[in-house]
């Protein structure tokens, strides 16, 4: 016999946990189902532990920047301290008991296992069937996607999970993929003495960002001793007692390292959920299509939040969508989803923050595009900062409307400077009004003023 409940949340990552907790607090009978750890990728294998690694590496880098500016300094890397902090402070040794208790303390029922839809309004989880009165929320996230490189499926390569749970930094590391995850982890390990080579098939690092940002990061990484190979496609990989051997097309170069990290993107988890039982196609779709209220298109009583919707593998997107879904399930008013100003930050040193459309994406939409650029080292704060001051601000404007549609802020505080730019893009503040603002002196965000001055809307 089926057990009645109001809502079943399948997947208790950041988005699913937020939905389940809020609905339980509102008095609904909620069942949350998770096969791995409540909280999902972000707190255990991604955002939090990786930023601990990055913070530690940045401290080492700062010690190296002391000579010539403030005296002398030496620092001896100890990756064991980083690994211990990740294990003890961030993940409780990959134990989610606190998160489970947090949810059940709000009145929710937790099920450890996998769940699938068996019919409209029916969910099976851990051998039990639930009859759902209000609906089902799919928050199953995404998983790493490996490229079709011959031999890759037969070798013990790392994903981001293996990298952040490592107890020691490897002597050498090949990073396949030069996107945000790849370059962040590459730089972090390099600062702990690992010889790192980054291989990216596109013609630049951070291919989803502005070309200037990718070129900036590549230059910095090379100056710091990393090897960067762009426009290089892997054609084969094997593993033996000497480590991993990666061959590339073009010049046929063969690269060798003790470890191989594959960071070539992620794909939404749709298989095995029984989507076909509610009229959805789990095979042909790369993501769950949802409307502005997070309702699955083509299926009544089903909502989707987070990576599974294909709107970007970002914690902040999952949390944003989760709150919209909660309002809709509870029948509360509120705006629908608006993705014009989705922020994203690559936490390298320098950080690369961006929001909205890149110049290329804006042109693809048929906009009459104008751009303005400023270099952080040329700003007063950049000049004061000196060592480690690499960075730039690039603004992308719709010249016909006179508003920003995108922006990039790269530099020592690129992610923080991004905030004001995100507000401008979201609120569609006129460029003329932005030019009449006062920008505090001397701050990094004052470079935005220079970029605005470089922006010709004629």
C-alpha positions as CSV (number, residue, x, y, z in Angstrom):
1,X,0.0,0.0,0.0
2,X,1.2,3.5,-0.9
3,X,2.0,6.0,1.9
4,X,0.4,9.4,1.4
5,X,2.6,12.5,1.5
6,X,2.4,16.0,0.2
7,X,5.7,16.3,-1.7
8,X,8.6,14.0,-2.5
9,X,11.9,15.7,-3.2
10,X,14.3,13.4,-5.2
11,X,17.8,14.6,-4.7
12,X,18.8,16.5,-1.6
13,X,21.7,18.6,-2.9
14,X,21.6,22.3,-2.1
15,X,18.5,23.0,-4.2
16,X,16.6,19.9,-3.1
17,X,17.5,20.4,0.5
18,X,16.3,24.0,0.4
19,X,13.0,23.0,-1.1
20,X,12.4,20.1,1.2
21,X,13.3,22.1,4.3
22,X,11.2,25.1,3.4
23,X,8.2,23.1,2.6
24,X,8.5,21.0,5.8
25,X,8.8,24.3,7.8
26,X,5.6,25.4,6.1
27,X,3.8,22.4,7.6
28,X,3.7,20.1,4.5
29,X,4.4,16.4,4.8
30,X,7.7,16.1,2.9
31,X,9.8,13.1,2.0
32,X,13.4,13.8,1.0
33,X,15.3,11.1,-0.9
34,X,19.1,11.1,-1.3
35,X,21.3,8.2,-2.3
36,X,24.6,10.0,-1.4
37,X,25.0,12.9,1.0
38,X,22.5,15.5,1.9
39,X,23.8,18.9,0.7
40,X,25.2,17.4,-2.5
41,X,28.2,18.3,-4.5
42,X,28.8,21.8,-3.2
43,X,29.7,21.2,0.5
44,X,31.4,17.9,0.1
45,X,33.2,17.8,-3.3
46,X,33.0,21.2,-5.0
47,X,32.4,24.7,-3.8
48,X,33.5,24.5,-0.2
49,X,36.5,22.1,-0.2
50,X,37.9,23.4,-3.5
51,X,37.8,27.0,-2.2
52,X,39.7,25.8,1.0
53,X,42.4,24.5,-1.3
54,X,42.4,27.7,-3.3
55,X,42.6,29.9,-0.2
56,X,45.5,27.9,1.2
57,X,47.3,28.1,-2.2
58,X,46.7,31.8,-2.4
59,X,48.3,32.3,1.0
60,X,51.4,30.5,-0.3
61,X,51.4,32.8,-3.3
62,X,51.1,35.9,-1.2
63,X,54.2,34.8,0.7
64,X,56.1,34.7,-2.6
65,X,55.0,38.2,-3.4
66,X,56.5,39.8,-0.3
67,X,60.0,40.3,-1.6
68,X,60.4,43.7,-3.3
69,X,57.3,45.1,-1.6
70,X,57.4,44.3,2.1
71,X,60.6,42.5,3.0
72,X,61.4,38.8,2.9
73,X,59.3,35.7,3.5
74,X,59.4,32.0,3.0
75,X,56.6,29.4,3.1
76,X,56.8,25.6,3.1
77,X,53.7,24.0,1.5
78,X,51.9,21.3,3.6
79,X,49.0,19.9,1.7
80,X,48.2,17.7,4.7
81,X,46.9,20.7,6.5
82,X,44.5,21.5,3.7
83,X,43.4,17.8,3.5
84,X,42.7,17.8,7.3
85,X,40.7,21.0,7.1
86,X,38.6,19.7,4.3
87,X,38.0,16.4,6.1
88,X,37.4,17.9,9.6
89,X,35.8,21.3,9.0
90,X,34.1,21.1,5.6
91,X,32.8,17.6,5.3
92,X,32.8,15.9,8.7
93,X,34.8,13.2,7.0
94,X,32.1,13.0,4.3
95,X,29.3,12.4,6.8
96,X,26.0,14.2,6.4
97,X,24.4,13.4,9.7
98,X,24.2,17.1,10.6
99,X,22.4,17.9,7.4
100,X,20.0,14.9,7.8
101,X,19.2,16.0,11.3
102,X,18.7,19.6,10.1
103,X,16.0,18.4,7.7
104,X,14.2,15.9,10.0
105,X,14.3,18.6,12.7
106,X,12.1,20.7,10.5
107,X,9.6,17.9,10.3
108,X,10.7,16.2,7.1
109,X,11.1,12.4,6.5
110,X,14.4,11.3,5.1
111,X,15.0,8.2,2.9
112,X,18.5,7.1,2.1
113,X,18.3,5.5,-1.4
114,X,17.3,6.1,-5.0
115,X,13.9,7.1,-6.1
116,X,11.9,6.9,-9.4
117,X,8.6,8.0,-10.7
118,X,6.3,5.0,-11.4
119,X,3.2,7.0,-12.5
120,X,1.8,10.5,-12.2
121,X,1.8,11.2,-8.5
122,X,3.6,8.0,-7.5
123,X,7.2,7.7,-6.4
124,X,9.0,4.5,-5.4
125,X,12.0,4.9,-3.0
126,X,13.8,2.3,-1.0
127,X,11.2,-0.3,-1.6
128,X,8.3,1.9,-0.6
129,X,5.7,3.6,-2.8
130,X,4.5,7.2,-2.0
131,X,1.3,8.7,-3.2
132,X,2.0,12.4,-3.7
133,X,-0.8,14.9,-3.1
134,X,1.0,18.1,-4.3
135,X,3.9,17.1,-6.4
136,X,7.4,15.8,-7.0
137,X,10.5,17.9,-7.1
138,X,13.4,16.6,-9.1
139,X,16.8,17.9,-7.9
140,X,19.1,15.1,-9.0
141,X,22.0,17.4,-10.0
142,X,24.7,16.5,-12.5
143,X,27.7,14.3,-12.8
144,X,31.1,14.7,-14.4
145,X,31.1,14.0,-18.1
146,X,34.2,12.4,-19.6
147,X,35.1,13.0,-23.2
148,X,35.2,10.0,-25.7
149,X,39.0,9.6,-25.5
150,X,40.2,6.1,-26.4
151,X,41.3,4.3,-23.3
152,X,39.9,6.8,-20.8
153,X,37.2,4.5,-19.6
154,X,39.8,1.9,-18.6
155,X,42.1,4.1,-16.4
156,X,41.6,5.3,-12.8
157,X,41.4,9.0,-13.6
158,X,40.4,11.6,-11.0
159,X,37.2,13.7,-11.1
160,X,36.8,16.8,-8.9
161,X,35.7,14.5,-6.1
162,X,38.9,12.6,-6.0
163,X,41.0,15.8,-6.3
164,X,39.4,17.5,-3.3
165,X,39.5,14.3,-1.1
166,X,43.2,13.7,-1.9
167,X,45.3,13.4,1.3
168,X,48.5,14.6,-0.5
169,X,49.3,16.6,-3.6
170,X,50.7,14.4,-6.4
171,X,54.1,15.0,-7.8
172,X,52.6,15.7,-11.2
173,X,49.1,16.2,-12.6
174,X,47.6,16.3,-16.1
175,X,44.3,18.3,-16.2
176,X,42.1,17.5,-19.1
177,X,39.8,20.5,-19.4
178,X,40.5,24.1,-19.1
179,X,37.2,25.4,-17.8
180,X,36.6,26.8,-14.3
181,X,37.0,23.5,-12.4
182,X,40.1,22.5,-14.3
183,X,42.0,25.8,-13.9
184,X,41.0,26.3,-10.3
185,X,42.3,22.9,-9.2
186,X,45.3,23.1,-11.5
187,X,46.5,26.3,-9.9
188,X,45.8,25.1,-6.4
189,X,47.8,21.9,-6.8
190,X,50.6,23.8,-8.5
191,X,51.0,26.0,-5.5
192,X,51.6,22.9,-3.4
193,X,54.5,21.8,-5.6
194,X,52.7,19.7,-8.2
195,X,54.0,19.9,-11.7
196,X,50.8,20.6,-13.6
197,X,49.9,20.5,-17.3
198,X,46.5,21.8,-18.5
199,X,45.1,20.5,-21.8
200,X,42.1,22.3,-23.4
201,X,40.6,21.3,-26.7
202,X,39.3,24.9,-27.4
203,X,41.7,27.6,-28.5
204,X,41.7,29.2,-25.1
205,X,41.1,28.5,-21.4
206,X,37.7,29.3,-19.9
207,X,36.1,29.0,-23.4
208,X,32.7,30.0,-22.0
209,X,34.0,33.4,-20.9
210,X,35.4,36.4,-22.7
211,X,38.6,35.6,-24.7
212,X,40.4,38.3,-22.8
213,X,39.7,36.4,-19.5
214,X,41.0,33.1,-20.9
215,X,44.1,34.7,-22.2
216,X,44.7,36.5,-18.9
217,X,44.4,33.3,-16.9
218,X,46.6,31.3,-19.3
219,X,49.3,33.9,-19.1
220,X,49.3,33.9,-15.3
221,X,49.4,30.2,-15.1
222,X,52.3,30.0,-17.4
223,X,54.2,32.6,-15.4
224,X,53.6,30.5,-12.3
225,X,55.2,27.5,-13.9
226,X,52.2,25.5,-15.2
227,X,52.2,24.2,-18.7
228,X,49.1,25.2,-20.7
229,X,48.2,23.4,-24.0
230,X,45.2,25.0,-25.8
231,X,43.8,23.8,-29.1
232,X,45.0,20.4,-28.1
233,X,42.6,17.4,-28.3
234,X,43.4,14.2,-26.5
235,X,43.5,11.2,-28.8
236,X,44.4,8.4,-26.3
237,X,45.3,7.6,-22.7
238,X,46.8,4.7,-20.9
239,X,48.0,4.0,-17.4
240,X,50.9,1.9,-16.1
241,X,53.4,1.9,-13.2
242,X,54.8,5.3,-14.4
243,X,51.4,7.0,-14.2
244,X,49.2,8.3,-17.0
245,X,50.2,8.8,-20.6
246,X,48.1,11.2,-22.7
247,X,48.6,11.6,-26.4
248,X,47.5,14.7,-28.3
249,X,46.5,15.3,-31.9
250,X,48.4,17.7,-34.1
251,X,52.0,17.3,-33.1
252,X,51.3,13.9,-31.5
253,X,52.8,15.0,-28.2
254,X,52.8,12.5,-25.4
255,X,52.3,13.8,-21.8
256,X,53.0,11.9,-18.7
257,X,52.0,12.5,-15.0
258,X,51.3,10.6,-11.9
259,X,47.6,11.6,-11.8
260,X,45.1,12.6,-14.4
261,X,42.2,14.9,-13.6
262,X,39.3,15.0,-16.0
263,X,37.4,18.2,-15.8
264,X,35.5,18.4,-19.1
265,X,32.1,19.4,-17.9
266,X,29.0,17.9,-16.3
267,X,25.7,16.4,-17.5
268,X,22.3,16.5,-15.8
269,X,21.2,13.3,-14.1
270,X,18.0,12.2,-15.8
271,X,18.3,8.4,-16.3
272,X,16.7,6.0,-14.0
273,X,14.2,8.5,-12.7
274,X,11.2,7.0,-14.5
275,X,10.5,10.3,-16.4
276,X,8.8,8.3,-19.2
277,X,6.0,7.4,-16.7
278,X,4.9,11.0,-16.6
279,X,5.3,11.8,-20.3
280,X,8.9,13.0,-20.3
281,X,11.9,11.8,-22.4
282,X,14.9,10.9,-20.3
283,X,17.0,9.8,-23.3
284,X,16.6,12.6,-25.8
285,X,17.0,15.5,-23.4
286,X,20.2,16.9,-22.0
287,X,18.3,18.6,-19.2
288,X,14.8,18.8,-17.6
289,X,12.9,21.7,-19.3
290,X,11.1,23.8,-16.8
291,X,9.1,27.0,-17.1
292,X,9.5,30.2,-15.1
293,X,7.8,28.7,-12.0
294,X,10.1,25.6,-12.2
295,X,7.3,23.3,-13.4
296,X,8.5,20.6,-15.7
297,X,7.2,21.3,-19.2
298,X,4.9,18.5,-20.3
299,X,4.4,16.9,-16.9
300,X,1.8,18.0,-14.3
301,X,2.8,18.0,-10.6
302,X,6.6,17.8,-11.3
303,X,9.1,20.6,-10.6
304,X,12.8,20.8,-11.3
305,X,15.6,22.8,-9.6
306,X,19.3,22.9,-9.8
307,X,21.8,21.4,-12.3
308,X,19.1,19.1,-13.7
309,X,17.4,22.1,-15.4
310,X,20.5,22.9,-17.5
311,X,20.7,26.5,-16.3
312,X,24.3,26.2,-15.1
313,X,25.9,24.1,-12.4
314,X,26.0,26.8,-9.8
315,X,24.8,26.6,-6.2
316,X,23.3,30.1,-6.4
317,X,21.2,29.1,-9.4
318,X,19.9,26.0,-7.5
319,X,19.0,28.1,-4.4
320,X,17.4,30.7,-6.6
321,X,15.3,28.2,-8.4
322,X,14.5,26.3,-5.2
323,X,12.9,29.4,-3.7
324,X,10.7,29.9,-6.8
325,X,9.6,26.3,-6.7
326,X,8.7,26.6,-3.0
327,X,6.5,29.7,-3.6
328,X,4.8,27.9,-6.5
329,X,4.1,24.8,-4.5
330,X,2.7,26.8,-1.6
331,X,0.7,29.0,-3.9
332,X,2.5,32.1,-2.9
333,X,3.0,35.1,-5.3
334,X,6.3,36.1,-6.7
335,X,8.3,36.7,-9.9
336,X,9.2,33.9,-12.3
337,X,12.7,33.0,-13.0
338,X,14.9,35.6,-14.7
339,X,18.3,34.5,-16.0
340,X,19.5,37.7,-17.6
341,X,22.1,38.3,-14.9
342,X,23.3,34.9,-13.8
343,X,26.7,35.6,-12.1
344,X,29.6,33.1,-12.3
345,X,33.1,33.2,-10.7
346,X,36.2,31.3,-11.5
347,X,38.2,31.4,-8.3
348,X,41.6,31.4,-9.8
349,X,44.2,34.0,-8.8
350,X,43.2,36.4,-10.4
351,X,39.5,35.7,-9.9
352,X,37.3,35.9,-13.0
353,X,33.8,37.1,-12.3
354,X,31.2,37.5,-15.1
355,X,27.6,38.1,-15.5
356,X,25.1,38.1,-18.3
357,X,26.2,37.8,-21.9
358,X,29.6,37.7,-23.3
359,X,30.3,39.9,-26.4
360,X,30.0,36.8,-28.7
361,X,26.8,35.7,-27.1
362,X,25.3,39.2,-27.4
363,X,26.2,39.4,-31.1
364,X,24.7,35.9,-31.6
365,X,21.4,37.4,-30.3
366,X,21.6,40.1,-33.0
367,X,22.3,43.0,-30.6
368,X,24.2,46.1,-31.8
369,X,27.0,45.5,-29.4
370,X,29.6,48.0,-28.0
371,X,32.3,47.1,-25.4
372,X,34.5,49.0,-23.0
373,X,37.6,47.7,-21.3
374,X,39.9,48.8,-18.5
375,X,43.1,47.1,-17.2
376,X,43.3,46.6,-13.5
377,X,47.1,47.2,-13.3
378,X,46.5,50.7,-14.8
379,X,44.1,51.7,-12.1
380,X,45.3,53.3,-8.9
381,X,44.4,50.4,-6.7
382,X,46.0,48.0,-9.2
383,X,49.2,50.0,-9.2
384,X,49.2,50.1,-5.3
385,X,48.5,46.3,-5.2
386,X,51.5,45.7,-7.4
387,X,52.4,41.9,-7.2
388,X,49.5,39.8,-8.3
389,X,47.6,42.7,-9.7
390,X,46.7,41.2,-13.1
391,X,43.1,41.8,-14.2
392,X,40.7,43.6,-16.4
393,X,37.1,44.9,-16.6
394,X,35.1,44.4,-19.8
395,X,31.6,45.7,-20.3
396,X,29.2,44.6,-23.0
397,X,26.4,47.0,-23.9
398,X,23.3,46.9,-26.1
399,X,23.9,50.2,-27.9
400,X,20.3,50.6,-29.0
401,X,18.9,50.5,-25.4
402,X,22.0,52.0,-23.8
403,X,22.3,49.3,-21.1
404,X,24.8,46.7,-20.1
405,X,23.9,43.1,-21.0
406,X,27.1,41.6,-19.7
407,X,30.3,42.2,-17.9
408,X,33.5,40.6,-16.8
409,X,35.6,41.6,-13.7
410,X,38.9,39.8,-13.4
411,X,41.5,40.7,-10.8
412,X,42.5,40.2,-7.1
413,X,38.8,40.8,-6.1
414,X,37.1,40.0,-9.4
415,X,34.2,38.1,-7.8
416,X,33.5,40.9,-5.3
417,X,33.7,43.7,-7.9
418,X,31.1,41.7,-9.9
419,X,28.3,42.5,-7.5
420,X,27.7,46.1,-8.8
421,X,27.9,45.0,-12.4
422,X,25.4,42.2,-11.7
423,X,23.0,44.8,-10.3
424,X,23.5,47.0,-13.4
425,X,22.7,44.1,-15.7
426,X,19.8,42.8,-13.7
427,X,18.2,46.2,-13.3
428,X,19.1,47.4,-16.8
429,X,20.5,50.6,-15.5
430,X,21.3,53.0,-18.2
431,X,25.0,53.5,-19.0
432,X,24.5,57.2,-18.8
433,X,23.4,56.8,-15.2
434,X,26.2,54.5,-14.4
435,X,28.7,57.1,-15.7
436,X,27.3,59.7,-13.2
437,X,27.9,57.4,-10.2
438,X,30.7,58.1,-7.8
439,X,33.2,55.2,-7.5
440,X,35.1,55.0,-4.3
441,X,38.8,55.8,-4.5
442,X,41.1,53.9,-4.5
443,X,39.2,50.7,-5.0
444,X,39.4,47.8,-7.5
445,X,35.9,48.5,-8.7
446,X,36.9,52.0,-9.7
447,X,38.2,50.3,-12.9
448,X,34.6,50.0,-13.9
449,X,34.5,53.8,-14.3
450,X,37.4,53.6,-16.7
451,X,35.7,50.8,-18.7
452,X,32.5,52.9,-18.8
453,X,34.6,55.8,-20.2
454,X,35.9,53.4,-22.9
455,X,32.4,52.4,-23.9
456,X,31.3,54.3,-27.0
457,X,27.5,53.7,-27.6
458,X,27.4,55.7,-30.9
